[in-house]
């Protein structure tokens, strides 16, 4: 008897046959098994699923030209995964669009053919919501969508409306169907997608994760701040906080409250949290695996610590049905948490970091550095002026050039392993040769894994350095207890 499509009816038929055959006790057992099976959600593929997860890709040069053995071995790892992901922090066009007045910093743009380089390297899925999504306006983002689509890359995080920008996008593989949701907490506000009430058009843009921040100060600090603001006319008579007994006030868009010690608290905006969680819940019902990526520059106590609002958000996404949560944006590694047996990567640093080999920058980036059109300044001069000849900023800090490829592996819905492959992006190499990745040597690999061990300790996560890579322990962690 072939019964798979309709388990409940099939179970009833089996039970009837048992009764007719004179085995009523077996009939009741079959009926109970049938009911239990029909109540279960669809199972993930029985085949194991391996993911290759990377951080930011600011890619302007070809990857396919390189032949170094550590690079090619790394490419084999990515290609060998069942799904490979990166945050695509780049726009693809031929300068048809004009630059926005606000950007994510450096105005990001690469040749449209770069999309094919991602495919060559083995990438299937990219996040699009980040602080550079709107560097060249809506037209620049639309052209990027076009070229990535033509290359066959699944992309999420930008759309013609908020609903479309929030939408999960899907990759079909032999090992299961994978959903990707891309959000950003760091972005110029004009890049944010909007909704329509029917009488105006929806605003194209990225999928936002907004948050609120509260500064907690002591009573003495609060009173001193209130007095100073009152003296310069910023509170006014009867304003919130003007009363000597007040315990909170808002100044310059920042909320201050009285507490026992000075600290900063942050929480995700409820509308965004609930809206994104709804997308995750829906995606998890039609995919075997769901990945959520957030582009989050903001930090906690330091740049290696995630902010409070993002920890809250990441755990909420797992609660909503996500299997993996990753963060890009800080350009440095952060810790890993195993929450309810699912991995949260709070910062995967950079995968490709070629923000110094762009072809052009608009006047908005030259002029603040005192560079005028008449000087004939170009991108090379801009790089030197911005970094003071590589003595400050990204070029001067080794940790911006160190990262890992995180490779979680699932058997069905169960996480069975997480391996971390250390990579180097060529710290202190000449500008044309730094920024593209390869597997790190043994000494640097240990240092990189030791960093992740340190950053993960507050979450109770155990990581072992073994055979040149990091191996994450999957037992109960502090957040599960």
C-alpha angles and dihedrals in degrees: 000000000000109000112153103114097058109029097174095053091042091052091051090052092051091049091051091051090051092053093048089049091052101254105115094159091057089046092060091047091052092048092051092049090049092051092048092049093050091052094056121095117244110286123238117248113291089226115095116257121213121190130197108207123187137175130234122349111198093170124175103148134059118272096191094072094068122098104175109135095231089052095048091046089053091050089052089055092053094045090047093059120094090231129014124197138188137167104249102214094177142087124224120213144106095250093274090134123063121237120263120244087239123047139171089258112277109039103245122215137143138176113284089239089069087083088070090053089062090053091047089054091052103257119150104171135036136185115229103184108100142115092277097053091101101036090116098027129247093314091057091051092047092051089051089053089051096052095044090049091050089052091052097247119149109228136184138178104059127077148147090262138013090262092054094043090053093047120118116239123208140221119197115212137166087252097052145297116292126203124202126199117185125197137166132209093181117064144112105269095239087065092064117109118235143200134244128231089198099263098074132033121262115254116246114228148099133320106261131213103192124186142187126234127206124191112214114206135171120261090255092052091045093052092047092050092046092051092049093048092047091050092056093043098251098126103036128193113316092004120146106279095019092105110091089228094053118124098193140034141166123230129172089352093305123117118220125191134179116252143153095266139012113268143132122244125192135180134181118259106261095225092055095041093050094043094050092043089055090055091049092050091051094045092050089058093058101033134059093221131022124201123193119194125187125191100218123167093169118105139199123223088341138354092274092058123076117237118255094248092057094050087053091047096047093051091046090055091053089048088052093054108276116145096198133021120193134179130209129177112070090081089221133083120267133183132291126230128193101211118183088342092305125109124244114191105198094192132000095182117209132338098178118012108181101143092132098062100061117136099227144006126197124241090261088075099040100046099059086058091054094255118141133195091246091061092066090230118174139182093284091057090045091054093050094046094046095050097032089240094319094307097112138034126014098345092056099050119075095202092069087063098049126080147135138241105229114214115188117183126205133195101202104315093332118104106227104173145356119203125187118207111198117225135186127213096200108269111207094009117131113281096255091052103042127078101051117099139238135164111285123241121255097268096047091042091059091048092051093048091046088056091053090047090055095046092047097050095088088061093051092245118154118212125180126200104226131164092347098309139080119258117196118219112233101201123113113307132200092265092055094052 
